[in-house]
Amino acid sequence: MKKITTGIVAHVDAGKTTLSEALLYRAGNIRNLGRVDNGDAFLD
């Protein structure tokens, strides 16, 4: 299996966690799409 490392860089509150969460969800790596606001994000 080939691994790819990426980085997401932006200003504070630009949506980095939301974008990363959505990418993981669409790729099938996480089952639920969490929200930073609710405190249930996988990455936060």
PQR file with spaces between the fields and no chain letter, atoms N, CA, C, O and H, PARSE charges and radii, in Angstrom:
ATOM       1  N    MET     1       0.836   -1.175    0.000 -0.4000 1.5000
ATOM       2  CA   MET     1       0.000    0.000    0.000 -0.0000 2.0000
ATOM       3  C    MET     1       0.885    1.244    0.000  0.5500 1.7000
ATOM       4  O    MET     1       1.794    1.369    0.820 -0.5500 1.4000
ATOM       5  N    LYS     2       0.618    2.135   -0.900 -0.4000 1.5000
ATOM       6  CA   LYS     2       1.383    3.365   -1.015 -0.0000 2.0000
ATOM       7  C    LYS     2       0.820    4.414   -0.062  0.5500 1.7000
ATOM       8  O    LYS     2      -0.394    4.607    0.012 -0.5500 1.4000
ATOM       9  H    LYS     2      -0.120    2.033   -1.567  0.4000 1.0000
ATOM      10  N    LYS     3       1.706    5.090    0.666 -0.4000 1.5000
ATOM      11  CA   LYS     3       1.287    6.141    1.589 -0.0000 2.0000
ATOM      12  C    LYS     3       1.653    7.499    1.016  0.5500 1.7000
ATOM      13  O    LYS     3       2.722    7.679    0.433 -0.5500 1.4000
ATOM      14  H    LYS     3       2.692    4.934    0.606  0.4000 1.0000
ATOM      15  N    ILE     4       0.756    8.441    1.191 -0.4000 1.5000
ATOM      16  CA   ILE     4       0.986    9.807    0.737 -0.0000 2.0000
ATOM      17  C    ILE     4       0.844   10.734    1.935  0.5500 1.7000
ATOM      18  O    ILE     4      -0.140   10.657    2.672 -0.5500 1.4000
ATOM      19  H    ILE     4      -0.113    8.295    1.665  0.4000 1.0000
ATOM      20  N    THR     5       1.814   11.601    2.130 -0.4000 1.5000
ATOM      21  CA   THR     5       1.760   12.579    3.210 -0.0000 2.0000
ATOM      22  C    THR     5       1.453   13.941    2.614  0.5500 1.7000
ATOM      23  O    THR     5       2.104   14.378    1.665 -0.5500 1.4000
ATOM      24  H    THR     5       2.613   11.664    1.532  0.4000 1.0000
ATOM      25  N    THR     6       0.458   14.606    3.177 -0.4000 1.5000
ATOM      26  CA   THR     6       0.085   15.935    2.704 -0.0000 2.0000
ATOM      27  C    THR     6       0.056   16.900    3.876  0.5500 1.7000
ATOM      28  O    THR     6       0.048   16.488    5.036 -0.5500 1.4000
ATOM      29  H    THR     6      -0.071   14.251    3.948  0.4000 1.0000
ATOM      30  N    GLY     7       0.039   18.167    3.567 -0.4000 1.5000
ATOM      31  CA   GLY     7      -0.076   19.198    4.590 -0.0000 2.0000
ATOM      32  C    GLY     7      -1.115   20.219    4.183  0.5500 1.7000
ATOM      33  O    GLY     7      -1.235   20.566    3.008 -0.5500 1.4000
ATOM      34  H    GLY     7       0.045   18.501    2.624  0.4000 1.0000
ATOM      35  N    ILE     8      -1.860   20.695    5.153 -0.4000 1.5000
ATOM      36  CA   ILE     8      -2.855   21.739    4.915 -0.0000 2.0000
ATOM      37  C    ILE     8      -2.475   22.915    5.802  0.5500 1.7000
ATOM      38  O    ILE     8      -2.459   22.803    7.027 -0.5500 1.4000
ATOM      39  H    ILE     8      -1.763   20.413    6.107  0.4000 1.0000
ATOM      40  N    VAL     9      -2.173   24.031    5.176 -0.4000 1.5000
ATOM      41  CA   VAL     9      -1.712   25.213    5.897 -0.0000 2.0000
ATOM      42  C    VAL     9      -2.634   26.379    5.583  0.5500 1.7000
ATOM      43  O    VAL     9      -2.919   26.657    4.418 -0.5500 1.4000
ATOM      44  H    VAL     9      -2.187   24.122    4.181  0.4000 1.0000
ATOM      45  N    ALA    10      -3.100   27.058    6.619 -0.4000 1.5000
ATOM      46  CA   ALA    10      -3.966   28.227    6.444 -0.0000 2.0000
ATOM      47  C    ALA    10      -4.013   28.999    7.754  0.5500 1.7000
ATOM      48  O    ALA    10      -3.504   28.548    8.780 -0.5500 1.4000
ATOM      49  H    ALA    10      -2.869   26.833    7.566  0.4000 1.0000
ATOM      50  N    HIS    11      -4.628   30.158    7.698 -0.4000 1.5000
ATOM      51  CA   HIS    11      -4.792   30.978    8.893 -0.0000 2.0000
ATOM      52  C    HIS    11      -5.745   30.304    9.872  0.5500 1.7000
ATOM      53  O    HIS    11      -6.460   29.367    9.517 -0.5500 1.4000
ATOM      54  H    HIS    11      -5.041   30.524    6.864  0.4000 1.0000
ATOM      55  N    VAL    12      -5.745   30.787   11.095 -0.4000 1.5000
ATOM      56  CA   VAL    12      -6.640   30.265   12.129 -0.0000 2.0000
ATOM      57  C    VAL    12      -8.097   30.448   11.695  0.5500 1.7000
ATOM      58  O    VAL    12      -8.448   31.449   11.070 -0.5500 1.4000
ATOM      59  H    VAL    12      -5.164   31.548   11.384  0.4000 1.0000
ATOM      60  N    ASP    13      -8.927   29.482   12.032 -0.4000 1.5000
ATOM      61  CA   ASP    13     -10.365   29.501   11.702 -0.0000 2.0000
ATOM      62  C    ASP    13     -10.652   29.533   10.206  0.5500 1.7000
ATOM      63  O    ASP    13     -11.681   30.056    9.779 -0.5500 1.4000
ATOM      64  H    ASP    13      -8.642   28.670   12.540  0.4000 1.0000
ATOM      65  N    ALA    14      -9.744   28.976    9.410 -0.4000 1.5000
ATOM      66  CA   ALA    14      -9.942   28.956    7.959 -0.0000 2.0000
ATOM      67  C    ALA    14     -10.652   27.686    7.490  0.5500 1.7000
ATOM      68  O    ALA    14     -11.044   27.594    6.326 -0.5500 1.4000
ATOM      69  H    ALA    14      -8.908   28.552    9.757  0.4000 1.0000
ATOM      70  N    GLY    15     -10.820   26.710    8.377 -0.4000 1.5000
ATOM      71  CA   GLY    15     -11.521   25.485    8.007 -0.0000 2.0000
ATOM      72  C    GLY    15     -10.620   24.295    7.733  0.5500 1.7000
ATOM      73  O    GLY    15     -11.035   23.353    7.058 -0.5500 1.4000
ATOM      74  H    GLY    15     -10.501   26.785    9.322  0.4000 1.0000
ATOM      75  N    LYS    16      -9.397   24.317    8.243 -0.4000 1.5000
ATOM      76  CA   LYS    16      -8.461   23.216    8.005 -0.0000 2.0000
ATOM      77  C    LYS    16      -8.981   21.887    8.552  0.5500 1.7000
ATOM      78  O    LYS    16      -8.926   20.864    7.868 -0.5500 1.4000
ATOM      79  H    LYS    16      -9.061   25.083    8.792  0.4000 1.0000
ATOM      80  N    THR    17      -9.477   21.906    9.769 -0.4000 1.5000
ATOM      81  CA   THR    17      -9.989   20.680   10.376 -0.0000 2.0000
ATOM      82  C    THR    17     -11.228   20.191    9.642  0.5500 1.7000
ATOM      83  O    THR    17     -11.381   18.991    9.416 -0.5500 1.4000
ATOM      84  H    THR    17      -9.522   22.737   10.324  0.4000 1.0000
ATOM      85  N    THR    18     -12.106   21.100    9.272 -0.4000 1.5000
ATOM      86  CA   THR    18     -13.323   20.736    8.547 -0.0000 2.0000
ATOM      87  C    THR    18     -12.978   20.107    7.206  0.5500 1.7000
ATOM      88  O    THR    18     -13.569   19.098    6.822 -0.5500 1.4000
ATOM      89  H    THR    18     -11.981   22.075    9.456  0.4000 1.0000
ATOM      90  N    LEU    19     -12.031   20.694    6.494 -0.4000 1.5000
ATOM      91  CA   LEU    19     -11.597   20.146    5.209 -0.0000 2.0000
ATOM      92  C    LEU    19     -10.958   18.776    5.390  0.5500 1.7000
ATOM      93  O    LEU    19     -11.274   17.839    4.656 -0.5500 1.4000
ATOM      94  H    LEU    19     -11.551   21.514    6.806  0.4000 1.0000
ATOM      95  N    SER    20     -10.066   18.657    6.359 -0.4000 1.5000
ATOM      96  CA   SER    20      -9.388   17.382    6.606 -0.0000 2.0000
ATOM      97  C    SER    20     -10.380   16.298    6.996  0.5500 1.7000
ATOM      98  O    SER    20     -10.276   15.156    6.550 -0.5500 1.4000
ATOM      99  H    SER    20      -9.809   19.418    6.955  0.4000 1.0000
ATOM     100  N    GLU    21     -11.339   16.667    7.831 -0.4000 1.5000
ATOM     101  CA   GLU    21     -12.381   15.729    8.255 -0.0000 2.0000
ATOM     102  C    GLU    21     -13.202   15.260    7.051  0.5500 1.7000
ATOM     103  O    GLU    21     -13.503   14.073    6.928 -0.5500 1.4000
ATOM     104  H    GLU    21     -11.424   17.595    8.193  0.4000 1.0000
ATOM     105  N    ALA    22     -13.560   16.179    6.178 -0.4000 1.5000
ATOM     106  CA   ALA    22     -14.346   15.841    4.987 -0.0000 2.0000
ATOM     107  C    ALA    22     -13.555   14.926    4.046  0.5500 1.7000
ATOM     108  O    ALA    22     -14.122   14.003    3.462 -0.5500 1.4000
ATOM     109  H    ALA    22     -13.316   17.144    6.278  0.4000 1.0000
ATOM     110  N    LEU    23     -12.269   15.173    3.899 -0.4000 1.5000
ATOM     111  CA   LEU    23     -11.432   14.318    3.049 -0.0000 2.0000
ATOM     112  C    LEU    23     -11.361   12.896    3.600  0.5500 1.7000
ATOM     113  O    LEU    23     -11.475   11.928    2.847 -0.5500 1.4000
ATOM     114  H    LEU    23     -11.808   15.923    4.374  0.4000 1.0000
ATOM     115  N    LEU    24     -11.174   12.772    4.907 -0.4000 1.5000
ATOM     116  CA   LEU    24     -11.136   11.444    5.525 -0.0000 2.0000
ATOM     117  C    LEU    24     -12.475   10.733    5.388  0.5500 1.7000
ATOM     118  O    LEU    24     -12.517    9.527    5.146 -0.5500 1.4000
ATOM     119  H    LEU    24     -11.081   13.558    5.519  0.4000 1.0000
ATOM     120  N    TYR    25     -13.560   11.470    5.542 -0.4000 1.5000
ATOM     121  CA   TYR    25     -14.901   10.891    5.432 -0.0000 2.0000
ATOM     122  C    TYR    25     -15.172   10.399    4.011  0.5500 1.7000
ATOM     123  O    TYR    25     -15.650    9.281    3.818 -0.5500 1.4000
ATOM     124  H    TYR    25     -13.525   12.449    5.739  0.4000 1.0000
ATOM     125  N    ARG    26     -14.868   11.229    3.025 -0.4000 1.5000
ATOM     126  CA   ARG    26     -15.102   10.860    1.619 -0.0000 2.0000
ATOM     127  C    ARG    26     -14.228    9.683    1.192  0.5500 1.7000
ATOM     128  O    ARG    26     -14.624    8.889    0.339 -0.5500 1.4000
ATOM     129  H    ARG    26     -14.480   12.137    3.182  0.4000 1.0000
ATOM     130  N    ALA    27     -13.038    9.571    1.788 -0.4000 1.5000
ATOM     131  CA   ALA    27     -12.140    8.461    1.467 -0.0000 2.0000
ATOM     132  C    ALA    27     -12.552    7.174    2.179  0.5500 1.7000
ATOM     133  O    ALA    27     -12.020    6.103    1.886 -0.5500 1.4000
ATOM     134  H    ALA    27     -12.717   10.216    2.481  0.4000 1.0000
ATOM     135  N    GLY    28     -13.498    7.278    3.113 -0.4000 1.5000
ATOM     136  CA   GLY    28     -13.957    6.101    3.833 -0.0000 2.0000
ATOM     137  C    GLY    28     -13.107    5.728    5.028  0.5500 1.7000
ATOM     138  O    GLY    28     -13.221    4.618    5.548 -0.5500 1.4000
ATOM     139  H    GLY    28     -13.931    8.148    3.351  0.4000 1.0000
ATOM     140  N    ASN    29     -12.257    6.640    5.473 -0.4000 1.5000
ATOM     141  CA   ASN    29     -11.385    6.355    6.610 -0.0000 2.0000
ATOM     142  C    ASN    29     -12.043    6.609    7.960  0.5500 1.7000
ATOM     143  O    ASN    29     -11.588    6.082    8.975 -0.5500 1.4000
ATOM     144  H    ASN    29     -12.164    7.542    5.051  0.4000 1.0000
ATOM     145  N    ILE    30     -13.103    7.407    7.986 -0.4000 1.5000
ATOM     146  CA   ILE    30     -13.883    7.615    9.203 -0.0000 2.0000
ATOM     147  C    ILE    30     -15.358    7.427    8.864  0.5500 1.7000
ATOM     148  O    ILE    30     -15.777    7.689    7.737 -0.5500 1.4000
ATOM     149  H    ILE    30     -13.473    7.835    7.162  0.4000 1.0000
ATOM     150  N    ARG    31     -16.140    6.974    9.835 -0.4000 1.5000
ATOM     151  CA   ARG    31     -17.550    6.657    9.585 -0.0000 2.0000
ATOM     152  C    ARG    31     -18.473    7.857    9.721  0.5500 1.7000
ATOM     153  O    ARG    31     -19.472    7.957    9.009 -0.5500 1.4000
ATOM     154  H    ARG    31     -15.800    6.761   10.751  0.4000 1.0000
ATOM     155  N    ASN    32     -18.146    8.767   10.632 -0.4000 1.5000
ATOM     156  CA   ASN    32     -19.014    9.915   10.887 -0.0000 2.0000
ATOM     157  C    ASN    32     -18.282   11.216   10.607  0.5500 1.7000
ATOM     158  O    ASN    32     -17.111   11.376   10.948 -0.5500 1.4000
ATOM     159  H    ASN    32     -17.334    8.685   11.211  0.4000 1.0000
ATOM     160  N    LEU    33     -18.985   12.128    9.988 -0.4000 1.5000
ATOM     161  CA   LEU    33     -18.428   13.443    9.703 -0.0000 2.0000
ATOM     162  C    LEU    33     -18.724   14.342   10.895  0.5500 1.7000
ATOM     163  O    LEU    33     -19.856   14.791   11.074 -0.5500 1.4000
ATOM     164  H    LEU    33     -19.937   11.998    9.711  0.4000 1.0000
ATOM     165  N    GLY    34     -17.703   14.604   11.712 -0.4000 1.5000
ATOM     166  CA   GLY    34     -17.883   15.415   12.912 -0.0000 2.0000
ATOM     167  C    GLY    34     -17.791   16.905   12.617  0.5500 1.7000
ATOM     168  O    GLY    34     -17.460   17.324   11.508 -0.5500 1.4000
ATOM     169  H    GLY    34     -16.783   14.239   11.567  0.4000 1.0000
ATOM     170  N    ARG    35     -18.093   17.688   13.642 -0.4000 1.5000
ATOM     171  CA   ARG    35     -18.022   19.147   13.532 -0.0000 2.0000
ATOM     172  C    ARG    35     -17.155   19.692   14.662  0.5500 1.7000
ATOM     173  O    ARG    35     -17.244   19.232   15.800 -0.5500 1.4000
ATOM     174  H    ARG    35     -18.361   17.347   14.543  0.4000 1.0000
ATOM     175  N    VAL    36     -16.332   20.658   14.345 -0.4000 1.5000
ATOM     176  CA   VAL    36     -15.489   21.297   15.348 -0.0000 2.0000
ATOM     177  C    VAL    36     -16.372   22.012   16.369  0.5500 1.7000
ATOM     178  O    VAL    36     -16.090   21.979   17.567 -0.5500 1.4000
ATOM     179  H    VAL    36     -16.261   21.032   13.420  0.4000 1.0000
ATOM     180  N    ASP    37     -17.439   22.656   15.897 -0.4000 1.5000
ATOM     181  CA   ASP    37     -18.357   23.395   16.776 -0.0000 2.0000
ATOM     182  C    ASP    37     -18.945   22.501   17.866  0.5500 1.7000
ATOM     183  O    ASP    37     -19.094   22.923   19.012 -0.5500 1.4000
ATOM     184  H    ASP    37     -17.668   22.682   14.924  0.4000 1.0000
ATOM     185  N    ASN    38     -19.273   21.276   17.502 -0.4000 1.5000
ATOM     186  CA   ASN    38     -19.899   20.339   18.438 -0.0000 2.0000
ATOM     187  C    ASN    38     -18.879   19.577   19.281  0.5500 1.7000
ATOM     188  O    ASN    38     -19.241   18.902   20.245 -0.5500 1.4000
ATOM     189  H    ASN    38     -19.152   20.933   16.570  0.4000 1.0000
ATOM     190  N    GLY    39     -17.601   19.688   18.911 -0.4000 1.5000
ATOM     191  CA   GLY    39     -16.557   18.985   19.648 -0.0000 2.0000
ATOM     192  C    GLY    39     -16.475   17.502   19.337  0.5500 1.7000
ATOM     193  O    GLY    39     -15.867   16.746   20.095 -0.5500 1.4000
ATOM     194  H    GLY    39     -17.307   20.236   18.128  0.4000 1.0000
ATOM     195  N    ASP    40     -17.082   17.071   18.226 -0.4000 1.5000
ATOM     196  CA   ASP    40     -17.044   15.650   17.883 -0.0000 2.0000
ATOM     197  C    ASP    40     -16.232   15.364   16.620  0.5500 1.7000
ATOM     198  O    ASP    40     -16.394   14.315   15.997 -0.5500 1.4000
ATOM     199  H    ASP    40     -17.576   17.685   17.611  0.4000 1.0000
ATOM     200  N    ALA    41     -15.366   16.294   16.250 -0.4000 1.5000
ATOM     201  CA   ALA    41     -14.498   16.092   15.092 -0.0000 2.0000
ATOM     202  C    ALA    41     -13.433   15.050   15.429  0.5500 1.7000
ATOM     203  O    ALA    41     -12.912   15.029   16.544 -0.5500 1.4000
ATOM     204  H    ALA    41     -15.235   17.146   16.756  0.4000 1.0000
ATOM     205  N    PHE    42     -13.117   14.205   14.485 -0.4000 1.5000
ATOM     206  CA   PHE    42     -12.120   13.150   14.674 -0.0000 2.0000
ATOM     207  C    PHE    42     -10.732   13.745   14.921  0.5500 1.7000
ATOM     208  O    PHE    42      -9.961   13.208   15.716 -0.5500 1.4000
ATOM     209  H    PHE    42     -13.540   14.222   13.579  0.4000 1.0000
ATOM     210  N    LEU    43     -10.419   14.828   14.259 -0.4000 1.5000
ATOM     211  CA   LEU    43      -9.077   15.404   14.320 -0.0000 2.0000
ATOM     212  C    LEU    43      -8.897   16.471   15.387  0.5500 1.7000
ATOM     213  O    LEU    43      -7.770   16.893   15.648 -0.5500 1.4000
ATOM     214  H    LEU    43     -11.046   15.264   13.613  0.4000 1.0000
ATOM     215  N    ASP    44      -9.955   16.906   15.994 -0.4000 1.5000
ATOM     216  CA   ASP    44      -9.836   18.033   16.928 -0.0000 2.0000
ATOM     217  C    ASP    44      -9.972   17.601   18.356  0.5500 1.7000
ATOM     218  O    ASP    44      -9.895   18.431   19.262 -0.5500 1.4000
ATOM     219  H    ASP    44     -10.870   16.563   15.783  0.4000 1.0000
